[in-house]
Each structure stands twice: as structure tokens, then as C-alpha cells.
């Protein structure tokens, strides 16, 4: 039945617990993503094109925490009742959709960037080209903004009645917005993860297969080099040069192998956390107008808000996903803060 989806019963201990939990999520999201942005601005070594996407992701997630989450918290504490009027309802939905979509789209672009950086390290120019990376980021935000325009242009109107603020439930707009904001980026991320995983597995198999042969060759050359006391110095120098070339090639192959393994692991965690956080919400959002109609939501308020906050939790998790791969990122940041504090003293 299509009725105003507002929960009027209030339980003070439960409401207080919900408020504390949501406030902690918001605060941690702000702090984690702020650290990423400040670190890139403060640490000179981090101001490089390869980190621009991480800054864009942090800005998107920070925007979710600052612009969106506080109003969602107030709405949740009032049992789902919107208190800020129809005009701001449209603005709020636009900011919510744009910031969340920018975060998701940036994750998608990061997966493509990682794939190209691993498979085409010599021909992929974006990591050395700041302008190209900036254009990619601008494209992400423009696509994200395009999803918010239809309700303002008359194609699909948001629902605002009886204290409810709900994104447009128009069938066409729902399919368009969910496809662009989630399903297409999710598909791209899965394809990129599969390609990186396959490349890492192939490289690992090749590395294991040739490791013994290379080791035997290195040992043979090394033994010959140390055994050649009777040869002329030129012969010893030639053997040592051969040994050096083989060692350098071995180090390079091991470095590439480790980089591919690290990229596959990191991207796997990104895709996994992203799917767990956002997939339930977007399944609900896609199915809702076909079940409830286009005028309102018949989904239980507790289920709707739980899945929404599960999606928001992705903005909290993103800085910590990169914490392991960006260990020196935070180490350099803390070093810079210590140096700044010492200079002031």
C-alpha cells in the first residue's frame, strides 16, 4: 500500500544510539578523506598526476559526509520526515546523487587507470600527464552532474509530499540513473579486475615456471665468474657484466610481478567493498517504482535507510582501502606535519 513512509513512534534510547552511530560514521568519513586531500597538498612527493584520482575520490566522499549525511541524520531521527521544504528537497537530492555518483564513477576510472598502468606502463601517458588526468576527473563530475539535471528540466519530478523527500520514481529516469550511476561502473570495474587478475595469474605462472631456470643460469654464471682466477681481467669483467645484466632483468621481472599482484589484490578489495555497500541499495532503487508505483515508496523505512547508510559507508571505507597500498602516503603526511610543528616552535 502506498502510504507516507514515516515512522511516528519514537524511542529515546534507540534514537540516541542511532544518532551516535551515524554521527561517528560521518565524523570518521570526514577525517579520513580530509587526511587524503591535505596529504597530497602538503607532501611534495605526492603532488603527482597518479594521485589526482585519489584526491577526486576523497573530495566526492568528503562532499557526501558534509553536504548529505547531516540532513539524512536529521531525517532519520524524525522517523523519515523531511523538515527542510520542497525547494531544498530538490537541491538535496541533486547533491546526494551527484556526490555519490562522482564517488562511484571515480572508483570506476581508478580501476581503468590501474589496469592501463599495469598493462601499458610505457604507452599509457595519463600518469605523467596532469592535464589529461584533470580532464578525466572533469568528465567524471560532468557525467555525475548530468544525472541530477532531469528533475530540474521537467523530465522526472522528485516526490515531495506528506513530509517525504524522495528521488523521482519515473521508470525511464530510474533505469537511466541507476545504470549510469552504478550498473555500468560496476560492470567496468569487474572487467578491469578480471583482466588484472588474469594478467597477474599469467605473470605468476610464468615467473614460477622460469624461476628455477633463471636461478640455475645465475648460479652458473656466478660460479664461473668466481672461478676464473686464471683468465685475463677482460674475461672476468665480461662475465661480471653478464651476471649484472641477468640480475637486473630478474629484479625487473620480480618488480613487475609484485606490482601486478598488488594491483589485483587492491582492486579486488575495492570491487568487493563497493559491491557489498552499494549493490543492495541499487537493487532496491531499481525495483521500487515497479513495485510501489511512481508516487511514493512502499518500502519499510528501516530497510530503506539501512541500505542507504550501507551505501554511504563506502565513502567511509575508501580512505582505509588505500591505507595499506598508500602506507608511505600517510607516513610522509605525518612527517610533514611534524616538520611543520617543529618549524613553528
C-alpha positions as CSV (number, residue, x, y, z in Angstrom):
1,X,0.0,0.0,0.0
2,X,1.3,3.4,-1.0
3,X,1.3,5.5,2.3
4,X,3.5,8.2,3.7
5,X,6.6,6.2,4.7
6,X,7.1,7.9,8.0
7,X,7.7,6.2,11.4
8,X,6.0,8.2,14.1
9,X,7.0,6.1,17.1
10,X,10.0,7.4,19.0
11,X,12.1,5.6,21.4
12,X,14.6,7.9,23.0
13,X,17.4,5.3,23.8
14,X,17.1,3.8,20.3
15,X,17.1,7.3,18.7
16,X,20.2,8.3,20.8
17,X,22.0,5.1,19.8
18,X,21.2,5.7,16.1
19,X,22.4,9.3,16.4
20,X,25.7,8.3,17.9
21,X,26.4,5.6,15.3
22,X,25.5,7.9,12.4
23,X,27.5,10.8,13.8
24,X,30.6,8.5,14.2
25,X,30.2,7.3,10.6
26,X,30.0,10.9,9.4
27,X,32.9,12.1,11.5
28,X,35.3,9.3,10.5
29,X,34.3,9.8,6.9
30,X,35.2,13.5,7.1
31,X,38.5,12.9,8.9
32,X,39.7,10.0,6.7
33,X,39.0,11.8,3.4
34,X,40.3,15.1,4.7
35,X,43.6,13.5,5.5
36,X,43.9,12.3,1.9
37,X,43.3,15.7,0.5
38,X,45.6,17.5,2.9
39,X,48.4,15.0,2.4
40,X,48.5,15.5,-1.3
41,X,48.6,19.3,-0.8
42,X,51.2,19.2,1.9
43,X,53.7,16.5,0.8
44,X,55.5,17.5,-2.4
45,X,56.3,13.9,-3.4
46,X,52.5,13.2,-3.5
47,X,51.6,16.0,-5.8
48,X,51.7,14.0,-9.0
49,X,49.1,13.1,-11.6
50,X,48.8,9.5,-10.4
51,X,47.2,10.7,-7.1
52,X,44.8,13.2,-8.7
53,X,42.1,10.5,-8.9
54,X,42.5,9.7,-5.2
55,X,42.0,13.3,-4.4
56,X,38.9,13.5,-6.6
57,X,37.6,10.4,-4.8
58,X,38.3,11.9,-1.4
59,X,36.6,15.2,-2.4
60,X,33.5,13.3,-3.6
61,X,33.3,11.2,-0.4
62,X,34.0,14.3,1.7
63,X,31.1,16.1,0.0
64,X,28.8,13.1,0.8
65,X,29.8,13.4,4.5
66,X,29.5,17.2,4.8
67,X,26.6,18.1,2.4
68,X,24.5,14.9,2.5
69,X,24.9,12.9,5.7
70,X,23.9,15.6,8.2
71,X,20.5,16.1,6.6
72,X,19.9,12.4,6.3
73,X,20.7,12.0,10.0
74,X,18.1,14.7,10.9
75,X,15.5,12.9,8.7
76,X,16.3,9.6,10.2
77,X,16.0,11.0,13.8
78,X,12.5,12.3,12.9
79,X,11.3,8.9,11.6
80,X,11.9,9.7,8.0
81,X,10.0,13.0,7.9
82,X,11.6,15.7,5.7
83,X,11.7,19.1,7.5
84,X,13.5,21.4,5.0
85,X,10.9,22.2,2.4
86,X,10.3,21.3,-1.2
87,X,12.9,23.6,-2.8
88,X,15.8,22.3,-0.6
89,X,14.5,18.8,-1.2
90,X,15.3,19.1,-4.9
91,X,18.7,20.6,-4.1
92,X,19.5,17.9,-1.5
93,X,18.6,15.1,-3.9
94,X,20.7,16.7,-6.6
95,X,23.7,17.0,-4.3
96,X,23.2,13.4,-3.0
97,X,23.0,11.9,-6.4
98,X,25.9,13.9,-7.8
99,X,28.3,13.3,-4.9
100,X,27.6,9.6,-4.6
101,X,27.8,9.1,-8.4
102,X,31.1,11.0,-8.6
103,X,32.5,8.7,-5.9
104,X,31.3,5.6,-7.8
105,X,32.5,6.9,-11.2
106,X,35.9,7.8,-9.7
107,X,36.3,4.3,-8.4
108,X,35.5,3.1,-11.9
109,X,38.1,5.4,-13.5
110,X,40.7,4.3,-10.9
111,X,40.2,0.7,-11.9
112,X,40.7,1.6,-15.6
113,X,43.8,3.7,-14.6
114,X,45.3,0.8,-12.6
115,X,44.7,-1.6,-15.5
116,X,46.3,0.6,-18.1
117,X,49.1,1.5,-15.7
118,X,49.9,-2.2,-15.2
119,X,49.4,-3.5,-18.8
120,X,50.8,-0.4,-20.7
121,X,53.3,1.2,-18.4
122,X,55.3,2.7,-21.4
123,X,52.4,3.9,-23.6
124,X,49.8,5.0,-21.0
125,X,50.5,8.7,-20.6
126,X,47.9,9.7,-18.0
127,X,50.2,9.1,-15.0
128,X,52.7,11.6,-16.3
129,X,50.1,14.0,-17.9
130,X,48.4,16.2,-15.4
131,X,46.1,17.8,-17.9
132,X,44.8,14.5,-19.2
133,X,44.1,13.3,-15.7
134,X,42.3,16.6,-14.9
135,X,40.2,16.1,-18.0
136,X,39.3,12.6,-16.9
137,X,38.2,13.9,-13.4
138,X,36.2,16.7,-15.0
139,X,34.4,14.2,-17.2
140,X,33.6,12.1,-14.1
141,X,31.9,15.1,-12.4
142,X,30.1,16.2,-15.6
143,X,28.6,12.8,-16.0
144,X,27.6,12.7,-12.3
145,X,26.0,16.2,-12.7
146,X,24.1,15.1,-15.8
147,X,22.1,12.5,-13.7
148,X,20.9,15.3,-11.4
149,X,19.6,17.5,-14.3
150,X,16.4,15.7,-15.5
151,X,14.4,16.5,-12.3
152,X,15.3,20.2,-12.8
153,X,14.4,20.1,-16.5
154,X,11.0,18.6,-16.3
155,X,11.7,15.1,-17.4
156,X,11.2,13.5,-14.0
157,X,10.0,15.2,-10.8
158,X,11.1,14.4,-7.4
159,X,8.5,13.3,-4.9
160,X,7.8,15.8,-2.1
161,X,4.5,15.4,-0.2
162,X,3.3,14.5,3.3
163,X,6.8,15.1,4.7
164,X,8.5,12.8,2.2
165,X,11.6,13.8,0.1
166,X,12.2,11.1,-2.5
167,X,14.1,11.0,-5.7
168,X,11.9,10.7,-8.9
169,X,10.4,7.3,-9.3
170,X,9.8,7.7,-13.1
171,X,10.5,4.4,-14.8
172,X,12.7,5.8,-17.5
173,X,14.7,8.0,-15.2
174,X,15.2,5.2,-12.7
175,X,16.7,2.9,-15.3
176,X,18.8,5.7,-16.7
177,X,20.1,7.0,-13.3
178,X,20.8,3.6,-11.8
179,X,22.5,2.3,-14.9
180,X,24.8,5.3,-15.3
181,X,25.5,5.7,-11.6
182,X,26.0,2.1,-10.7
183,X,25.5,-0.8,-13.0
184,X,27.8,0.4,-15.9
185,X,30.6,1.4,-13.5
186,X,30.2,-1.9,-11.7
187,X,30.5,-3.8,-14.9
188,X,33.6,-1.9,-15.9
189,X,35.2,-2.5,-12.5
190,X,34.5,-6.2,-12.8
191,X,36.0,-6.4,-16.3
192,X,39.1,-4.5,-15.2
193,X,39.5,-6.6,-12.1
194,X,39.2,-9.8,-14.2
195,X,41.8,-8.5,-16.7
196,X,44.3,-7.5,-14.0
197,X,43.7,-10.8,-12.1
198,X,44.3,-12.8,-15.3
199,X,47.5,-10.8,-16.1
200,X,48.7,-11.3,-12.5
201,X,48.0,-15.0,-12.6
202,X,49.7,-15.4,-16.0
203,X,52.7,-13.5,-14.8
204,X,52.8,-15.6,-11.7
205,X,52.7,-18.8,-13.6
206,X,55.4,-17.6,-16.0
207,X,57.5,-16.4,-13.1
208,X,57.3,-19.7,-11.2
209,X,58.0,-21.6,-14.4
210,X,61.1,-19.7,-15.3
211,X,62.4,-19.0,-11.8
212,X,64.3,-22.3,-11.5
213,X,65.9,-21.9,-14.9
214,X,67.0,-18.3,-14.2
215,X,68.4,-19.3,-10.8
216,X,70.4,-22.0,-12.4
217,X,71.7,-19.7,-15.0
218,X,72.7,-17.1,-12.4
219,X,74.4,-19.6,-10.2
220,X,76.3,-21.0,-13.2
221,X,77.5,-17.5,-14.3
222,X,78.4,-16.6,-10.7
223,X,80.4,-19.8,-10.2
224,X,82.2,-19.2,-13.5
225,X,83.0,-15.6,-12.6
226,X,84.4,-16.5,-9.2
227,X,86.3,-19.5,-10.6
228,X,88.1,-17.5,-13.4
229,X,91.2,-16.6,-11.5
230,X,93.4,-17.7,-14.4
231,X,91.6,-15.6,-17.1
232,X,92.5,-12.2,-18.2
233,X,90.8,-9.3,-16.4
234,X,88.8,-8.6,-19.6
235,X,87.3,-12.1,-19.3
236,X,86.3,-11.6,-15.7
237,X,84.8,-8.2,-16.5
238,X,82.7,-9.7,-19.3
239,X,81.4,-12.4,-17.1
240,X,80.6,-10.0,-14.3
241,X,78.8,-7.7,-16.8
242,X,76.7,-10.7,-17.9
243,X,75.9,-11.5,-14.3
244,X,74.8,-7.9,-13.7
245,X,72.5,-7.9,-16.7
246,X,70.8,-11.1,-15.6
247,X,70.4,-9.8,-12.1
248,X,68.9,-6.5,-13.3
249,X,66.5,-8.4,-15.6
250,X,65.5,-10.7,-12.7
251,X,64.8,-7.7,-10.4
252,X,62.7,-6.0,-13.1
253,X,60.6,-9.2,-13.6
254,X,60.1,-9.6,-9.9
255,X,59.1,-5.9,-9.5
256,X,56.5,-6.2,-12.3
257,X,55.2,-9.5,-10.8
258,X,54.8,-7.9,-7.4
259,X,53.2,-4.8,-8.8
260,X,50.6,-6.9,-10.7
261,X,49.8,-8.9,-7.6
262,X,49.4,-5.8,-5.5
263,X,47.1,-4.2,-8.1
264,X,45.0,-7.3,-8.3
265,X,44.6,-7.5,-4.6
266,X,43.9,-3.8,-4.1
267,X,41.3,-3.7,-6.9
268,X,39.7,-6.9,-5.7
269,X,39.2,-5.3,-2.2
270,X,37.8,-2.1,-3.9
271,X,35.3,-4.1,-6.0
272,X,34.3,-6.3,-3.2
273,X,33.6,-3.5,-0.7
274,X,32.0,-1.4,-3.4
275,X,29.6,-4.2,-4.3
276,X,28.7,-5.0,-0.7
277,X,28.0,-1.4,0.1
278,X,26.0,-0.3,-2.9
279,X,24.5,-3.3,-4.7
280,X,21.6,-3.9,-2.2
281,X,20.6,-0.2,-2.3
282,X,20.6,0.0,-6.1
283,X,18.7,-3.2,-6.4
284,X,16.1,-1.7,-4.1
285,X,16.1,1.6,-6.0
286,X,15.7,-0.1,-9.4
287,X,12.8,-2.4,-8.2
288,X,11.0,0.2,-6.1
289,X,9.0,2.1,-8.8
290,X,7.9,-1.2,-10.4
291,X,6.6,-2.4,-7.0
292,X,5.4,0.7,-5.4
293,X,4.5,2.9,-8.3
294,X,5.8,6.4,-9.2
295,X,4.1,8.4,-6.5
296,X,5.8,7.3,-3.3
297,X,7.8,4.5,-1.6
298,X,6.2,1.4,0.0
299,X,9.5,0.1,1.2
300,X,9.7,-0.2,5.1
301,X,11.6,2.9,6.3
302,X,14.1,0.9,8.4
303,X,15.1,-1.2,5.3
304,X,15.4,1.8,3.1
305,X,17.5,3.8,5.5
306,X,19.7,0.8,6.4
307,X,20.6,0.2,2.8
308,X,21.2,3.9,2.2
309,X,23.7,4.1,5.0
310,X,25.3,0.9,3.9
311,X,26.0,2.7,0.6
312,X,27.2,5.8,2.4
313,X,29.6,3.6,4.3
314,X,31.6,3.1,1.1
315,X,32.7,6.7,1.4
316,X,34.0,5.9,4.9
317,X,35.8,2.8,3.7
318,X,37.6,4.2,0.6
319,X,40.4,6.0,2.5
320,X,41.1,2.9,4.5
321,X,41.1,0.6,1.5
322,X,44.1,2.6,0.2
323,X,45.8,2.7,3.6
324,X,47.9,-0.4,3.0
325,X,48.9,0.5,-0.6
326,X,49.5,4.1,0.4
327,X,51.4,3.5,3.6
328,X,54.2,5.9,2.7
329,X,51.4,8.3,1.7
330,X,50.3,8.7,5.3
331,X,53.9,8.3,6.6
332,X,55.0,11.3,4.5
333,X,52.0,13.2,5.7
334,X,52.8,12.7,9.3
335,X,56.4,13.6,8.7
336,X,55.3,16.8,7.0
337,X,53.0,17.7,10.0
338,X,55.9,17.0,12.4
339,X,58.2,19.2,10.5
340,X,55.6,22.0,10.3
341,X,55.1,21.8,14.1
342,X,58.9,21.8,14.7
343,X,59.3,24.8,12.5
344,X,56.6,26.8,14.3
345,X,58.2,26.0,17.7
